Amino acid sequence: MKAAVIESVGRAVVTEVPDPTPGPREVVVEVAACGLCGTDLHILQGEFAPKLPIVPGHEFAGAVVGVGAQVTEVSVGDQVAVDPSLYCYECRYCRTGHNNLCERWAAIGVTTAGGAAQYAVAPVANCVKLPEHVRTQDAALIEPLSCAVRGYDVLQSRLGAHVLIYGSGTMGLMMLELAKRTGAASVDMVDLNPTRLETARKLGVSASAATPDELDRPQGWDLVIDATGNAAAIQDGLDRVAKAGTFLQFGVADYATRVQIDPYRIYNQEITITGSMAVLHSYERAAELFANGVLDPDVFISDRIELDRYPQALEQFAAGVGRKIVVVP
């Protein structure tokens, strides 16, 4: 079969690899679409994946075309979205309900072959059946949405909060859509990319600008969410949190990123700084939200690029052109 392969740091190719064979409790999925993510860029840069080469792609959905001998939950022909998370279920974190912090954390498309291919194999427990009305080529959005749902689980946001989001890429826009549905009094967004801010305005953001200085909230925001991973944005955002407010580090920064905090202000103003890592008990809820129309795929997916052009799709994503880019085998 044809697959994208990150062969070494900085090098991605499309080549032929062996067809996957399912284990007893696994299925083979014919991939309908696979989304690109910042994690894929980190893998290309030599981070996250424990070893190369690897077939990337942890955001994918498709049709079941093969099942293992002990699989009864799905059948050939079922349309499924795939949760890429692979946990040991034995370590301290798994046993205390923090599976996303698993000491042996692994993921399809990061530590094992993923969905940037014609076919992918996954445990049946990771496959969520989709209703007939859901277009499978759109369902690659469910995995990033499940990360956003996890982010709002961490926030435990209260009704009537004023929210500021840094970054109007796919994840920032998803956080916007969830904020609107969790009772925010206002949702403001900042981004240096005016084209992306246009999409935020189309989705109903309360206010948008290149910098919070252009927005009228001198007392700060109750919830500040960084969806960029950019050091300058994170540093600025920490200073924008209102008293008793919360800062959520949601964007994936590289390992070397550093910012400064003001311990006295955190103490004196009771500011919470927290993070949200990947998926935790949120994939099925994201699938249901998606099926019920929480996102408009035609707004979120800006480019559908053939698998043969995977390296070029990565370059476009790295350049910040478009919103969600999916590759289509």
C-alpha positions as CSV (number, residue, x, y, z in Angstrom):
1,M,0.0,0.0,0.0
2,K,1.0,3.6,-0.3
3,A,1.9,5.6,2.8
4,A,3.6,8.8,3.9
5,V,6.8,8.0,5.9
6,I,8.9,10.4,8.0
7,E,12.2,8.7,7.3
8,S,14.5,11.0,9.2
9,V,14.6,14.4,10.8
10,G,13.4,16.9,8.1
11,R,12.6,14.3,5.5
12,A,9.1,13.0,4.6
13,V,8.4,10.8,1.5
14,V,5.5,8.8,0.0
15,T,6.4,5.2,-0.7
16,E,5.1,1.7,-0.7
17,V,4.9,-0.2,2.6
18,P,3.5,-3.6,3.5
19,D,-0.3,-3.9,3.9
20,P,-1.3,-4.0,7.6
21,T,-2.6,-7.2,9.1
22,P,-5.0,-7.0,12.1
23,G,-4.3,-8.8,15.4
24,P,-7.1,-10.7,17.2
25,R,-8.6,-7.5,18.7
26,E,-7.7,-5.1,15.9
27,V,-9.3,-3.8,12.7
28,V,-7.9,-2.5,9.4
29,V,-9.3,0.8,8.3
30,E,-9.3,2.1,4.8
31,V,-8.5,5.7,5.5
32,A,-10.9,8.3,4.1
33,A,-8.9,11.3,5.3
34,C,-6.1,12.1,7.7
35,G,-5.6,15.5,9.3
36,L,-2.2,17.2,9.7
37,C,-1.3,18.5,13.2
38,G,1.4,20.3,14.9
39,T,2.5,17.0,16.4
40,D,3.4,15.9,12.8
41,L,5.7,18.9,12.5
42,H,7.3,18.0,15.8
43,I,7.9,14.4,14.6
44,L,9.5,15.8,11.4
45,Q,11.8,17.9,13.6
46,G,12.9,14.9,15.6
47,E,10.6,15.3,18.6
48,F,7.8,13.2,20.1
49,A,8.2,10.0,18.1
50,P,10.6,7.6,19.9
51,K,12.1,6.4,16.6
52,L,12.1,7.0,12.9
53,P,11.0,6.0,10.3
54,I,7.3,6.2,11.2
55,V,4.1,6.5,9.2
56,P,2.5,9.6,10.8
57,G,-1.1,10.5,11.1
58,H,-3.1,10.4,14.3
59,E,-6.3,12.2,13.1
60,F,-8.1,9.8,10.8
61,A,-11.3,8.1,9.9
62,G,-12.5,5.6,7.3
63,A,-14.2,2.3,6.6
64,V,-13.5,-1.0,8.3
65,V,-12.1,-3.4,5.6
66,G,-10.7,-6.2,7.8
67,V,-11.3,-7.5,11.4
68,G,-9.3,-9.7,13.7
69,A,-10.6,-13.1,14.8
70,Q,-11.9,-11.8,18.2
71,V,-13.6,-8.6,16.9
72,T,-17.4,-8.5,17.3
73,E,-18.0,-4.8,18.0
74,V,-17.6,-3.6,14.4
75,S,-18.0,-5.2,11.0
76,V,-16.6,-4.8,7.6
77,G,-18.2,-1.7,6.0
78,D,-18.7,0.2,9.2
79,Q,-17.6,3.8,9.1
80,V,-15.3,4.7,12.1
81,A,-13.2,7.4,13.6
82,V,-10.1,6.3,15.4
83,D,-8.9,7.4,18.8
84,P,-5.1,7.2,18.5
85,S,-4.4,6.9,22.2
86,L,-2.6,3.8,23.4
87,Y,-2.3,3.3,27.1
88,C,-0.7,0.6,29.3
89,Y,-3.6,0.6,31.9
90,E,-1.0,-0.6,34.5
91,C,1.0,2.4,35.6
92,R,0.1,4.7,38.5
93,Y,-1.4,7.4,36.1
94,C,-3.6,4.9,34.2
95,R,-4.8,3.4,37.5
96,T,-5.7,6.8,38.9
97,G,-7.6,7.9,35.8
98,H,-4.9,10.0,34.1
99,N,-4.4,7.7,31.1
100,N,-3.1,10.6,28.9
101,L,-0.2,10.9,31.3
102,C,0.6,7.1,31.0
103,E,4.2,6.3,31.8
104,R,4.2,4.1,28.7
105,W,2.2,6.5,26.6
106,A,1.9,5.6,22.9
107,A,-0.2,6.7,20.0
108,I,-1.1,5.5,16.5
109,G,0.8,7.8,14.1
110,V,3.4,8.7,16.8
111,T,4.8,5.4,18.1
112,T,3.1,3.0,15.7
113,A,2.1,3.4,12.0
114,G,-0.7,5.9,11.6
115,G,-3.3,7.1,9.2
116,A,-1.3,8.9,6.6
117,A,-1.7,5.9,4.4
118,Q,-4.2,4.0,2.3
119,Y,-4.8,1.6,5.2
120,A,-4.2,1.7,9.0
121,V,-4.6,-0.8,11.8
122,A,-6.1,0.0,15.2
123,P,-7.4,-1.7,18.3
124,V,-11.2,-2.2,18.0
125,A,-11.5,-0.5,21.4
126,N,-10.2,2.7,19.7
127,C,-12.8,2.7,16.9
128,V,-15.9,4.8,17.3
129,K,-18.7,4.0,14.8
130,L,-20.1,7.0,13.0
131,P,-23.8,7.7,12.1
132,E,-24.6,7.4,8.4
133,H,-25.1,11.1,8.0
134,V,-21.5,11.9,8.9
135,R,-19.1,12.3,5.9
136,T,-16.2,10.1,6.8
137,Q,-13.8,12.4,5.0
138,D,-14.8,15.1,7.5
139,A,-14.4,12.9,10.6
140,A,-10.7,13.4,10.8
141,L,-11.8,16.5,12.8
142,I,-13.0,14.4,15.7
143,E,-9.6,13.8,17.2
144,P,-8.6,17.4,17.4
145,L,-12.1,18.2,18.7
146,S,-11.6,15.6,21.4
147,C,-8.4,17.4,22.5
148,A,-10.4,20.6,22.7
149,V,-13.1,18.9,24.8
150,R,-10.4,17.7,27.1
151,G,-9.2,21.3,27.4
152,Y,-12.6,22.4,28.6
153,D,-12.7,19.5,31.0
154,V,-9.5,21.0,32.6
155,L,-10.9,24.5,32.6
156,Q,-14.1,23.6,34.4
157,S,-15.3,26.9,33.1
158,R,-18.1,28.8,34.8
159,L,-21.1,30.5,33.1
160,G,-20.6,34.1,32.2
161,A,-16.8,33.9,31.8
162,H,-14.9,36.3,29.5
163,V,-12.5,34.3,27.4
164,L,-9.4,35.3,25.4
165,I,-7.9,32.9,22.9
166,Y,-4.5,33.3,21.3
167,G,-4.4,31.8,17.8
168,S,-7.2,31.3,15.3
169,G,-5.9,28.2,13.7
170,T,-7.9,25.0,13.8
171,M,-7.5,24.4,17.6
172,G,-8.2,28.0,18.5
173,L,-11.3,28.0,16.4
174,M,-12.5,24.7,18.0
175,M,-12.0,26.3,21.5
176,L,-14.0,29.2,20.3
177,E,-16.9,27.0,19.2
178,L,-16.8,25.1,22.6
179,A,-16.6,28.4,24.6
180,K,-19.7,29.6,22.8
181,R,-21.5,26.5,23.9
182,T,-20.3,26.5,27.5
183,G,-21.9,29.8,28.5
184,A,-19.1,32.3,27.9
185,A,-20.2,35.9,28.2
186,S,-17.7,36.9,25.5
187,V,-15.0,35.2,23.5
188,D,-12.2,37.3,22.1
189,M,-9.4,36.1,19.8
190,V,-6.0,37.5,18.8
191,D,-3.8,36.4,15.9
192,L,-1.2,38.0,13.7
193,N,-2.8,36.3,10.6
194,P,-5.7,38.5,9.4
195,T,-7.0,35.8,7.1
196,R,-7.5,33.4,10.0
197,L,-9.1,36.1,12.1
198,E,-11.7,36.5,9.3
199,T,-12.7,32.9,9.9
200,A,-13.0,33.6,13.6
201,R,-15.3,36.5,12.8
202,K,-17.4,34.3,10.5
203,L,-17.8,31.9,13.5
204,G,-19.1,34.6,15.8
205,V,-16.1,35.7,17.9
206,S,-17.0,38.7,20.1
207,A,-14.0,40.7,19.1
208,S,-10.7,40.1,17.3
209,A,-7.4,41.8,16.9
210,A,-3.7,41.4,16.3
211,T,-3.0,42.1,20.0
212,P,-5.1,42.3,23.2
213,D,-4.0,45.9,23.5
214,E,-6.6,46.6,20.8
215,L,-9.4,45.0,22.8
216,D,-11.4,46.8,25.5
217,R,-10.8,44.7,28.7
218,P,-8.2,46.4,30.9
219,Q,-9.1,44.2,33.9
220,G,-8.2,41.1,31.9
221,W,-10.0,37.9,31.0
222,D,-11.4,35.2,33.3
223,L,-10.0,32.4,31.0
224,V,-7.0,32.9,28.8
225,I,-6.2,30.1,26.4
226,D,-3.0,29.8,24.4
227,A,-3.6,27.7,21.2
228,T,-0.3,28.7,19.5
229,G,2.6,27.2,21.5
230,N,4.4,30.5,20.7
231,A,6.6,31.8,23.5
232,A,5.7,35.5,22.9
233,A,2.0,34.7,22.9
234,I,2.2,32.6,26.0
235,Q,4.2,35.3,27.9
236,D,1.7,37.9,26.9
237,G,-1.3,35.7,27.8
238,L,0.0,35.1,31.3
239,D,-0.2,38.9,31.9
240,R,-3.8,39.1,30.6
241,V,-5.4,36.8,33.2
242,A,-7.9,38.6,35.5
243,K,-7.9,38.1,39.2
244,A,-9.1,34.6,40.2
245,G,-8.7,33.7,36.5
246,T,-7.2,30.7,34.7
247,F,-4.5,30.4,32.0
248,L,-4.7,27.2,29.9
249,Q,-1.6,26.1,28.0
250,F,-3.3,24.3,25.2
251,G,-0.9,24.9,22.2
252,V,2.0,22.5,21.8
253,A,5.3,24.4,22.4
254,D,8.6,22.9,21.5
255,Y,10.8,21.6,24.3
256,A,13.1,24.7,24.4
257,T,10.3,27.2,25.0
258,R,10.6,29.2,28.2
259,V,8.5,32.0,29.8
260,Q,8.6,33.9,33.1
261,I,5.9,33.9,35.7
262,D,5.2,36.3,38.6
263,P,4.8,34.1,41.7
264,Y,3.6,36.9,43.9
265,R,0.8,37.9,41.4
266,I,-0.2,34.2,41.1
267,Y,-0.5,34.0,44.9
268,N,-2.0,37.4,45.5
269,Q,-4.6,37.3,42.7
270,E,-5.3,33.5,43.0
271,I,-4.4,32.8,39.4
272,T,-4.5,29.3,38.1
273,I,-2.0,28.1,35.4
274,T,-2.8,24.7,34.0
275,G,-2.3,22.5,30.9
276,S,-4.2,20.1,28.8
277,M,-2.5,17.1,27.1
278,A,-4.2,15.3,24.2
279,V,-7.3,13.1,24.8
280,L,-8.8,11.8,28.1
281,H,-12.2,10.2,28.2
282,S,-13.2,12.8,25.5
283,Y,-13.1,11.0,22.2
284,E,-16.6,9.5,22.2
285,R,-18.1,12.9,23.4
286,A,-16.3,14.7,20.6
287,A,-17.7,12.2,18.1
288,E,-21.2,12.8,19.4
289,L,-20.7,16.6,19.3
290,F,-19.4,16.3,15.8
291,A,-22.3,14.2,14.6
292,N,-24.7,16.8,16.1
293,G,-23.0,19.6,14.2
294,V,-20.9,21.5,16.7
295,L,-18.4,22.2,13.9
296,D,-19.0,23.0,10.2
297,P,-16.4,20.9,8.3
298,D,-16.6,23.1,5.3
299,V,-15.3,26.0,7.4
300,F,-12.7,24.1,9.3
301,I,-11.2,22.1,6.5
302,S,-9.5,24.5,4.1
303,D,-7.5,22.0,2.0
304,R,-8.0,18.4,0.9
305,I,-4.7,17.2,-0.5
306,E,-3.8,13.9,-2.2
307,L,-1.6,11.5,-0.2
308,D,1.0,11.7,-2.9
309,R,1.6,15.3,-2.0
310,Y,2.1,14.7,1.7
311,P,5.5,16.4,1.9
312,Q,4.0,19.5,0.2
313,A,1.0,19.4,2.6
314,L,3.4,19.5,5.5
315,E,5.2,22.5,4.0
316,Q,2.0,24.3,3.6
317,F,0.9,23.5,7.1
318,A,4.3,24.7,8.5
319,A,3.9,27.9,6.6
320,G,0.5,28.6,8.4
321,V,-1.4,28.6,5.1
322,G,-5.0,27.5,5.5
323,R,-6.8,26.0,8.5
324,K,-7.2,22.2,8.9
325,I,-5.4,20.4,6.1
326,V,-6.3,16.8,5.5
327,V,-4.7,14.3,3.2
328,V,-6.9,12.0,1.1
329,P,-5.5,8.6,0.0
